[in-house]
């Protein structure tokens, strides 16, 4: 019985590594296709910071992007396109707000969704202010939608659209 288990472990486990569809390694971490879509969306958003948000809005993006932590973003690198990425959650939110005088630009990244036969990821920056008793106030002004199309079994970047109130 132990020989059979050993044989199965030796023959099956190495083949499991070949079943994964990993695109590339970034900062020593393997990113799958979904991770690379979020990476692409954030890269496209950083382009919009200079061409849309800083030009037409009163957004004050520094060299740090404060992003709401979600499990589907956990494999992303610590910096993208020259911007340091800091994921905010209950454990570190107070610390980063205190460092920024209780005001910062807080970015919400939606899960991948379908809209009119296209896949999209929406990035929504908020003017965030942490007030007394840990109340977080969010001011919405605009958003960026990153669209992907499905071609030959792969998701390909298609376009970026900005919108606002």
PLY file of the C-alpha trace (Angstrom):
ply
format ascii 1.0
element vertex 165
property float x
property float y
property float z
element edge 164
property int vertex1
property int vertex2
end_header
0.00 0.00 0.00
2.79 2.45 0.84
4.49 1.68 -2.47
1.27 2.49 -4.31
0.92 5.82 -2.49
4.57 6.66 -3.14
4.15 5.81 -6.82
1.07 8.03 -7.08
2.80 10.92 -5.37
5.86 10.66 -7.60
3.87 10.31 -10.82
0.93 12.67 -10.21
2.35 15.66 -8.33
4.89 16.77 -10.94
2.22 16.79 -13.65
-0.02 19.10 -11.61
2.44 21.93 -12.13
1.98 21.71 -15.89
-1.80 22.16 -15.60
-1.54 25.73 -14.39
-1.86 28.55 -16.90
0.70 31.03 -15.56
1.51 33.97 -17.79
4.67 35.43 -16.30
6.52 36.16 -13.15
6.60 39.67 -11.70
8.68 40.51 -8.63
9.24 36.79 -8.06
5.53 35.97 -7.95
3.67 33.93 -10.52
0.60 35.67 -11.91
-2.24 33.78 -13.55
-4.45 35.26 -16.27
-6.87 36.91 -13.84
-4.00 38.53 -11.94
-2.56 39.86 -15.18
-5.93 41.45 -16.05
-5.91 43.41 -12.78
-2.26 44.33 -13.36
-3.15 45.61 -16.84
-6.12 47.54 -15.44
-3.97 49.28 -12.83
-1.30 50.10 -15.44
-3.95 51.65 -17.69
-5.35 53.56 -14.70
-1.91 55.05 -13.96
-1.84 56.42 -17.51
-5.21 58.05 -16.83
-3.92 59.72 -13.67
-1.88 62.21 -15.71
-4.08 62.43 -18.80
-7.48 62.64 -17.07
-7.57 62.88 -13.28
-4.81 65.41 -12.64
-5.79 67.40 -15.74
-9.57 67.66 -15.26
-10.10 66.98 -11.58
-8.85 68.06 -8.22
-7.32 64.66 -7.55
-3.98 64.73 -5.87
-2.34 61.41 -6.64
1.12 61.14 -5.19
3.48 58.27 -5.93
1.31 55.91 -3.83
-1.96 54.23 -4.78
-4.08 53.28 -1.78
-6.25 50.38 -2.91
-8.98 48.66 -0.92
-7.79 45.15 -0.14
-9.68 42.28 -1.77
-8.61 38.64 -2.01
-8.62 38.73 -5.82
-5.88 41.41 -5.71
-3.54 39.62 -3.30
-1.03 38.46 -5.96
-0.31 41.91 -7.35
3.18 43.40 -6.95
4.17 46.13 -4.50
4.63 48.73 -7.25
3.17 49.28 -10.70
4.28 51.87 -13.25
6.28 53.79 -10.65
3.43 53.91 -8.12
3.78 52.13 -4.81
0.75 49.96 -4.11
-0.60 49.89 -0.56
-3.62 47.74 0.16
-5.83 49.21 2.87
-7.78 46.98 5.17
-9.03 47.16 8.73
-5.58 46.37 10.14
-3.61 49.21 8.49
-6.24 51.78 7.52
-5.86 53.99 10.59
-2.06 54.09 10.24
-2.10 55.28 6.62
-4.83 57.83 7.19
-2.86 59.24 10.11
0.24 59.54 7.90
-1.88 61.54 5.40
-3.64 63.86 7.90
-6.79 61.67 7.73
-7.33 62.37 4.00
-6.18 60.36 0.98
-7.21 59.05 -2.41
-8.73 55.62 -1.88
-9.22 53.35 -4.92
-11.85 50.65 -5.17
-11.24 47.98 -7.83
-14.27 45.98 -8.89
-14.18 42.28 -9.68
-14.04 41.32 -13.34
-17.55 41.59 -14.79
-19.36 41.40 -18.12
-20.91 44.42 -19.87
-22.28 44.32 -23.44
-20.22 41.25 -24.44
-17.03 42.81 -23.07
-15.26 42.11 -19.82
-14.51 45.10 -17.61
-12.73 46.13 -14.45
-13.81 49.43 -12.88
-11.40 51.51 -10.82
-13.10 54.14 -8.68
-11.00 56.70 -6.82
-12.63 58.29 -3.79
-11.74 61.35 -1.76
-11.56 59.54 1.56
-11.56 61.11 4.98
-11.35 59.26 8.26
-13.35 61.12 10.88
-13.86 60.64 14.58
-14.88 57.22 15.85
-13.36 55.57 12.78
-16.08 56.73 10.38
-14.84 56.63 6.80
-16.41 59.22 4.48
-16.01 58.62 0.74
-16.59 61.27 -1.93
-17.22 59.91 -5.43
-16.46 62.02 -8.47
-15.42 59.81 -11.36
-14.28 56.34 -12.43
-12.24 54.49 -15.02
-13.44 51.38 -16.81
-10.93 49.06 -18.45
-12.43 46.80 -21.14
-11.12 43.46 -22.37
-12.26 41.27 -25.23
-12.04 37.51 -25.48
-10.01 36.47 -28.54
-8.69 32.99 -29.32
-9.06 31.82 -25.74
-7.30 34.86 -24.23
-8.41 38.12 -22.69
-6.96 41.08 -24.61
-7.04 44.75 -23.54
-9.48 46.68 -25.71
-10.12 50.18 -24.37
-10.28 52.60 -21.45
-13.22 54.86 -20.69
-13.46 57.56 -18.03
-16.66 58.90 -16.59
-17.87 61.06 -13.80
-20.65 62.89 -12.11
0 1
1 2
2 3
3 4
4 5
5 6
6 7
7 8
8 9
9 10
10 11
11 12
12 13
13 14
14 15
15 16
16 17
17 18
18 19
19 20
20 21
21 22
22 23
23 24
24 25
25 26
26 27
27 28
28 29
29 30
30 31
31 32
32 33
33 34
34 35
35 36
36 37
37 38
38 39
39 40
40 41
41 42
42 43
43 44
44 45
45 46
46 47
47 48
48 49
49 50
50 51
51 52
52 53
53 54
54 55
55 56
56 57
57 58
58 59
59 60
60 61
61 62
62 63
63 64
64 65
65 66
66 67
67 68
68 69
69 70
70 71
71 72
72 73
73 74
74 75
75 76
76 77
77 78
78 79
79 80
80 81
81 82
82 83
83 84
84 85
85 86
86 87
87 88
88 89
89 90
90 91
91 92
92 93
93 94
94 95
95 96
96 97
97 98
98 99
99 100
100 101
101 102
102 103
103 104
104 105
105 106
106 107
107 108
108 109
109 110
110 111
111 112
112 113
113 114
114 115
115 116
116 117
117 118
118 119
119 120
120 121
121 122
122 123
123 124
124 125
125 126
126 127
127 128
128 129
129 130
130 131
131 132
132 133
133 134
134 135
135 136
136 137
137 138
138 139
139 140
140 141
141 142
142 143
143 144
144 145
145 146
146 147
147 148
148 149
149 150
150 151
151 152
152 153
153 154
154 155
155 156
156 157
157 158
158 159
159 160
160 161
161 162
162 163
163 164
